Amino acid sequence: MSRAYNFCAGPAALPIAVLERASAEMVDWRNKGLSLMEMSHRHKDVVEVCKKAELDLRELMNIPENYKVMFMQGGASSQFAMIPLNLANKSGKVDQIVTGQWSRKAHAEGKRFADVNLAATTADNNFTSAPAQADLNLSADADYVHYCPNETIGGVAFDYIPETGDVPLVADLSSAILSEPLDVSKFGMIYAGAQKNIGPAGLCVVIVREDLIGNAQAITPTMMDYKVCADADSMYNTPPTYSWYLSGLVFEWLKEQGGVEAIAEINRRKAKALYDFIDGNDFYANPVAVNNRSIMNVPFTLADSNLDKLFLQESEAAGLLNLAGHRSVGGMRASIYNAVPEQAVTALIEFMADFARRNG
């Protein structure tokens, strides 16, 4: 079997060990005579699988007991509406920080259900940095502050956790969750689409402090009410059980690697190697402020954009897949999530060096 290196931003690479185990269990799960994806979500074995996935995630992230963990449908984008519907329930005012395409979409959706204050934006520099704490125009009476610690498209990451006082901090951690240690207690809520560092598409993990749920706006659909979901253990309706199961396998794999602390060391090595190469070669450039560079998503441009098409053709032929930048920004982007091995980054750097020699 020949496997290419996958640098897709999402759905992203999954660990080989997880894919192999899922393959072995696909047709006859644990000698039950059927696949897990064919089993009722109410079956005790499926419930056990789902509960174990939650426990493993709690262990990996050291999630405090007073936080609910929910496995919801609709992806992270559905949370752009669910969050104000559930949490903008006192003053009706919220603060939002916009540093890229995803936080901008969250801002636009949030305005439909709350009185939104744009606390900061880096649109003026084309989203190539994150604002400093001193630049945040925060409201004392906001129901929450929303931001995206790591913008997948632009490769922009905050190098600090915003201080918001008594106002709950809400983070879209889709492309950075489980990539490095995080103090969950600093957040009122964290959410993440599964298809990057958690598992296949179909799930959104929501981690929310218990005291923040239970007072959703009256117009909130039942399926979007966090209290309903939490009370039903994420099974108010039939959840995407197979995505949940695969996510659980990823959590087990991550524990086998030594946990989040261990994978963070590998992630930092991968990112440093790639950034060092880009910075040391005039043929390539990264537009992001150095202190705001993501260790998960590395965008880069070629000195001559006319070579972009050739670069993508040759990289794909070399088994380096999905390096095209997002359609909204162009250029290239290497997403180097947990499941992307160091060998993949080494292979990419070697290809980039050779391409530059031949075309520079």
Secondary structure, 3 states (H helix, E strand, C coil): CCCCEECCCCCCCCCHHHHHHHHHHCCCHHHCCCCHHHCCCCCHHHHHHHHHHHHHHHHHHCCCCCEEEEEECCHHHHHHHHHHHHHCCCCCEEEEEECCHHHHHHHHHHCCCCEEEEEEECHHHCCCCCCCHHHCCCCCCCCCEEECCEECCCCEECCCCCCCCCCCEEEECCCCCCCCCCCHHHCCEEEEECCCCCCCCCCEEEEEEHHHCCCCCCCCCHHHCHHHHHHCCCCCCCCCHHHHHHHHHHHHHHHHCCHHHHHHHHHHHHHHHHHHHHHCCCCEECCCCHHHECCCEEEEEECCHHHHHHHHHHHHHCCEECCECCCCCCCEEEECCCCCCHHHHHHHHHHHHHHHHHHC
